[in-house]
Amino acid sequence: MGEKKAGVIGLGVSGKKISEALLKLKYHPIAFEKKRKEEFFKKEENIRFFEENKDKIEFVFDYKEEDIIKRKKEIDFFVLSSGVKHEEFAKNEINFISELDFVYQNLPKNSKVILITGTKGKGSTTLMTSKILKKLRLNHFVGGNIGEVEGKISTLSDSILSDDLNKVGIFLFEVSSFQLRSSSRTHPYTLAISCIEKDHLDYHPSFFDYFFSKIKLSTQSEFIVYSEKFAPLSRKYEVSKVISSSIVSFEKILDVEWREEKIAIKERKNGREIELDVDGFEIDGIELEGAKSNALCAVGILTTIVNPEDLKKIKIESIQKKFSFEILGKVNVEGKEIIVINDSKSTNLISLKNAILSLKGRKIVLIAGGRVKGFSFSEIKDVLSETEVFLIGEAKEEIAKDLGKGTICQNLEDAFRKSIEFIKKSSEKEFFLLFSPGCASFPDFESAEHRGKEFERIFKDFKETNK
C-alpha cells in the first residue's frame, strides 16, 4: 500500500477506473460515493468491484460535503469523476484535479494527446481516426467518453492501466464538456471540435459555459481542427496551428473539404491539393451527411499527426456505430415497406436534426422523447413540420406543446405499436420509422445503449410475428 493518499469523487465507470489507476501508481485510494452502500450494490459489477478492492481501497458511501472537508489535509489530492462539478472543491480550498488532467500528467513524455469533442459526432470521428491509424500501422490508444472499444469499456484512465502504455505514442481521447470543464493542466497536441450546438444546459449554467468548456484548451494546443463556425453539419473543416496563447492567435494551414466523391486536402500557403478516396458514406440510397462531416474532422486530425501524402495510400471509410443511425432492417406490413432506423444515441436536438436531414424528401415517422437538457423542441419545429411524431419519456407533454403536435405514448413499445398503426392507415407505400429520441435516456432507461437495445428487441419481436 502506498503512503500517499488520493481521493476519488464518484464511483461510476470512470471513478472505478481512476481508483485502479491510482493503485497502479502506488497511491492509497479513498473512494467517495454519493449513493448509500445498499443502492450502490444493486449492480453486480459494483459488488464485484467492492469485493475485489475492499482491502486496497477505502470506501466512503453516502458522503456529505463535510466528510471531504474534514479529510482534505490528510489526502494529497482528489480526482473528480466525469460530471462532478468542481466549484464546491474550489470554494473549500480542496486540492482537486479532473480525470483528464490526472491522466495527462501520468502519460509518457512526448505523447501526442488528441482530444476530440463536440455536441455531435465526436465518437464516430474518434473511431474513424483510429481506423485510419490502424491502416497506417501507427500504435495508439483510444478511450475517454467513447464507451466500448473492441468490446470493452475504455475510459481515460484505462490508458494508464494499459500494459502497452510506454509503447503508445498517440492517445485519442473522446471528451465531453463535463470532462473538459474542470480541466486546465492538459496540453493537447491537437484539439478537434466536431460541432457546437445547445446541449447539457441542465448541467451548464449557460450556453457560453458549455461553449467555453469545449474550446478552452485550444489555447494550450499545438493544433486545432474545427468546422466553419463550428457547424453541426459541414462540408469543410479547417486545420490551424496555434501560435500563441490566445483563442484568436492561430494560423490556418489546411482546408479539408468534401468534393463530389472525394475528400480534398488543400494547403493554404501554396495551394497544393491532395484527393483521398472514400467508401461507405451512402447506405441504401441514404447519404450519411453526419458521417461525411465526421470524416472531414478525422482527416483534419490526421493531417496534424502524419504526412498528408501518406493518406493517399488508403481509402477513407465510414464508421457505423451501434445505435447511431443504424438501419435495423425492412419489414412489409399490409403492402407498406417500412425501413426501421435505430438512432438511440441521439441525445440532443442537433443529433435528431441530422437524422431528419439525412432522410430529407422521404416519408418519416419519428419516435422521440426522454428527458430534455435545457433546450426546447420548438427550435426544430420547422424541421419536423412534415414528420409524424410519437412521443415517450419524462418530457413528452412538454415536447408536444413545443411542437404543437405529437401522439403521447405510454412507453417505447406503445410508441412502436402506434407508429405501425399510423403507417397501416396511410396511403403512402414507403416509410422510414426513425427512433431518434433527441433527449437523455433517464429515467426510463439506464443509458442510450439500454434504450437502443430495447428498441432493437421490440423491432425483432415485431418482425418475427410479421413474417
N, C-alpha and C positions, 0 to 999 in steps of 0.2 A: 504494500500500500504506500503510495507516495505521500510525502509530508505536506505538499501544497494542496489546499482545498479550493475547489471551484464549484460554484452553484450553477444549476441548470433550471431555468424557469420554463415550466411546461413539459409534460411527458407525452406529447403526441408522437407522431412518426419521427419528426426531426429531433425532438427532445431526447428520445431514447438513443438515437444515433450520436447525438452530441455527447451523451453520457459515456457511450462506448469509446468514442474518440478520446475523451478525457482520460479514461482508464489506460488506453494505449500510450498516451503522453505522460503517464505516471502521476496523474492527479487523483485526488480523492474526491469523487463527485458527490455533491449533495443535491438531490433532485427534488424540486418543489412543484407539487401538482395541485391545481385548484380543486379537483374532484375529491370526494371522500373515497376512502380505500374501497368500500363496497361497490361504489359506482365505477371506479377505475377497473375493478376486477370483473366487470360484466363482459369484457372482451378477453377471449382466450389468449391472444398474443400479449396482452398486458400481464396476465397471470404468469405466463411463461417468462416474460422479461424480468418480472419481480423475483421469481424463484431462482432464476439463473444468476441474478446480481445482488440479492439481498445481503450477501456477506461482503460485497465490494462497494456498493453504493448505499448512501444513507437516503432513505425516502421520507419526505415530509408531505403528507396528504392534507387536503383541506386547509392549505396555508392562507394566512392573512398577511397584509402589508407589514404589520408589526413583527411578524416572525422573521422576515428578511432584514428589517432594520436592526433587530436585536443581534443578528449574527453577521452583520456586514463587516465587522472588524476582524473576525476570525477567518472569513472567506476572502481569498485573494481577488476573485472577480466572479461575476455572474454572466453566463451566456444566455441570451434571450432566444427562445424558440421563435420560429416564424409566426407572426401575428401578435406577439406580445409587444405592447406599446412601451416605449422607453421613458415617457415623461415622468412617471412616478419614481423611477430609479434615479433620474437626474435630479428631481426635486429633493430627494432624500440623500443626495450625495453618495450614491451607491455606485461602485465601480462596475459598470456593465459593458458588455460587448455584444454585437449582433453575431448570429451564427456565421454570416458571410465574412465578417471581419476576422472572427476566430479562425475560420478555415483558411482564409487567405494568409494569415500570419504563420500558419503551420505547413504551408506548401513549400516544396523545394525552391531555392532561389532561382531566379531567371525563368520561372514558369510563365507561360503565356496564358493568362486568365481571360477568357472571353465571356462576358456577361450578355445574355440575351433576354430582353424584356419587352413588354408591350401589352396592350389591352387584349389583343387577339393575335394568334399565330406564333407566339414565342416557342411553344413546344414543338410544333411541326418544323419551324425554322431550325431549332436545335438538332432535331433528329436528321433533317436533311443535310445540315452541315457535317454531322458525324458520319453519315453515309458516304459523303464525298471524301472525307478524310480517310476513311477505310479504303476506298478505292485507290487513294494516293499512298496507302500504306504508311500513314502517319499515326503513331501511337498517341492516344488521347483518352481522357476521361469525360464521361457525360453524367451530369447529376443536377441536383437542385430541386426546383418545384415541379419537375417533369413527371413524377410518378414512376411508373415501371420502365426500365430499360432492359431489354432482352429478358423479360420475365421476372425481374426483381426490382423492388423499390430502390431508387438511387437518390439519396439526399446529398446536400452539400458535404456533410460530414463523412459520407461514405468515401470521399476522396482520400481522407486521412486514413481510413480503415483499409484502403486498398493495399494488397500485397505488392502491387506494381507502382506504388507512389513515386519512388525515386527514378522510375523508368519512363514516367509520363512527362512530356514537355508541354502539352496543351490541355487545358481544362475548360470544357464547355459547360457553363452553368446557366440553366434557365432560372431566372429570378423574378419574384413578384414584387409589387410595390411594398408589401408587408416586410419583405426581407431587406429591401433597399432603404426603407425609411429610417431605420436605426443604424445604418452603416455609414461610416465616414473614413475608415482606415484602409479600405481596399483600393488598389490602384490597378484597374483593369488594363490589359493590353488593348483590348477592343471592347467598346460598349455598343451593342446593336439594339436599336429600338424599332420594333416591327410597326407599331402604330400606337397612338394615344387617343382614346375616347373616354367618355364618362364611365366610371366603374368604381365599385367599392366605396361609394360615398356614404355608406353606413359605417365605414371604418375611418376614412379620412375626413377631417373636419371641413374640407373644401376641395373643389376640383384642382385648385392651384397646388394644394398639399399633395394630392395624388400625382399631378403632372411633375412637380418638382422632385418627388421621390424617384420617379423614373429617370430623370435626366441629371440628377445632382452629381453623380460620379463621372459625368462626361469631362469635367474639368481636371480629373485625375487620370484620364485615359490617354493612351498613345493615339488611338484611332476611334472615330465614331462612325457608325453606319445607320442611316435613317432614311425614311421615305420623305418625299416632298411634303412639307407641312405636317409630318407625322400622320399621313393619310391612312385611313383604315384599309383601303384597297388601292394599291399604287402600281403603275406600270414603270416607275422609275425610282431608283434609290441612289443616294449619294454617299460616297466614302470620303471622309475628311481626316486630315492629320491635325491633331491638336498641337498648337504651337505655343500656347501659354495658358496659365490657369484662369481662363475666362471663358464663359459659355459662348461668347461671340468671337473668340480669337482662335480660329482654325482655318486651315487651307483646304479647299475642296480639290481632291486629286483625281477622283474617278466618278463616272456615272455608270450605273448598271441598269439596263432597261430591257423591256420585252419588245422584241421586234419580229412580228409575224410568228414563226415557229422556232425562233432562236432567242438566246439571251446574248445581248451585246454589252461588252465592257469597253468603255471609251475613256481614254486618258485625257485629262483636261489640258495639260501643257502642250502636248504635241499632236493631239487629235487622233492618235493611233487607236485602232479598234480591233477587238478580238470577238469572234462569234462562237457561241457554245451550242452544241446540240442538246435537245431536250426530249423528254418522253413521259407519257402518263399524266398529262395535265388536262385530259378530257376523258370522261367516263360515260359511256352510253349516250354520247352526243352532248353531255353537260360539261361546259367549260368551268374548270375549278379556279375561279378568279382568286380566291384566298390562297390556294396553293401556288399560283403564279407569283403573287406578291411575296409569299414566304420564300420562294426560290430566289428571287432577286436579293432579298435580305441575306440569305445563306451565301450566295455568290459574293455579295459585298463583303461579308465577314471573311471569306476565304481569300479574297484579294489582299487582306492585311496579314495573312499567315504564309501564303505561298505565292510563287510567281504566277501571275495570271495565265501565262503561256502554258503552264502545266495543266490547267483546267481544260485545255483543248483536247487532251488525251482521253477524256471521259465524257459520258453523257449525263446531263443533269436530270435526275428522275424525281417524280413526285413522291411524297410520303403519304400513306394512308394511315392515319392514327385511328385507333379504335374509338368509336363513339364520336368522331369528328366528321360530319357529313358522310357517314358510312352507309352505302347503299346495301340494305339488308336483302333485297330481292324484289321480285314481282309476283303478284297474285291476280288472278282473274276472278272477278265476282260479278255474276249476272251480266256478263258481256263487257264489264268495265275493267280495264287494265290499271292496276294500282302499283306504282313504284314506291316502296317504303324506304325512307331515309332516317337513320338514327344519328341525330346531331346533339346527343345528350350533353356533350361538353360545352354547349352554348350556354354561357352563364351571364351574358351581358347583351345589351342591345346591338352592339356592333357585330357580334357573332351571329345573332339572329338575322340582322340586316344582310350580312354577307351571304347567308344561306338562301334567303329570298332572292337576292340579286343573281345568284348562280342559277336559279330556276326561272329567270325572267322570261315572260311570254308563255309560260306553262300554267296549267290549272293546279293550284296548290291548296291543300287542306292542311292547316297548321295546328299542332298541339303545342301549347306553350304554358308557361307559368311556374310558380315556385315562390321564392322569397326575393323581393326586389331589393336592390342595393343602393338606394338613394337616388334612383333615376325614375323617369316616368315614361310609360309606353306611348304617351301622346307624341313623343319625339320621333317615333317611326310610324305614326298613324297613316301617313301618305303611302309609305312603302307597303303597308298591309291592306290598302284600300280595296284590292280585288281578291283578297285571300280570305277564305272561310276559316274562322278561328275557334278552337275548342280549348277551354282554359281549366287549369288544375292548380292546386297548391294554395299556400297561405294568402297570396295576393290576388287570387283570381277575380274577386269582385272589384278590387281597385283597378286591375288591368282592363276589365270590361268597361269600366267607367271612363278610363283614359282613352280607350279606342272607340268608344261609342258603339261597341258591338262585342260579340263573343258568347259562345254557349258555355255556361257554367257546368262543370262536371265534378262528380264526387271524387274521382281518383284517376290515375293513368289508364287503368283498364276500362273504366267507364268512358273516358275520352276517346279511346281507340274504338270502342264499340259504336259510340255516337258518330264518329267520323265516318266509319264504314256505312252506317245507315244513311248519312247525308249523301255519300257518293252513290249509293244504290238508287237514290231518288233523282239524281241529277241526269240531265240529258247528255252531258259530256261523256266521252268514251275513254279518256286517259286522265289519270290523276297522279299527282305526287303527294303522298301522305308524309309530311315532314314533322318529325319530333325535334323541335329546336326551342328549348324552354326559355332562353333569354334571361334566366334567373338563377339564383343559387338553389341548390337542391334541398336545403333544410326547410322545415323539419321533417318532411315526409320521407326523405331518403338520406342515407349517411353521406353520400358523395355523388358527384356527377357520374362516376363509374357505376355506382349502385343503381341509379335510375336508368342508366343505359342498358344494364343487364336485364332489368325488369321489363323495359320496352322490348328488348330482343326476345325475351321469353314470351311476352304477350303475342308478338308477331308470329313466332314459331308455332305456338299453340293454335293461333287462328289459321295459319297456312296448313297445318296438319288436318284441321277439321274441314277445310275447303278444297281438298284435293279433287 
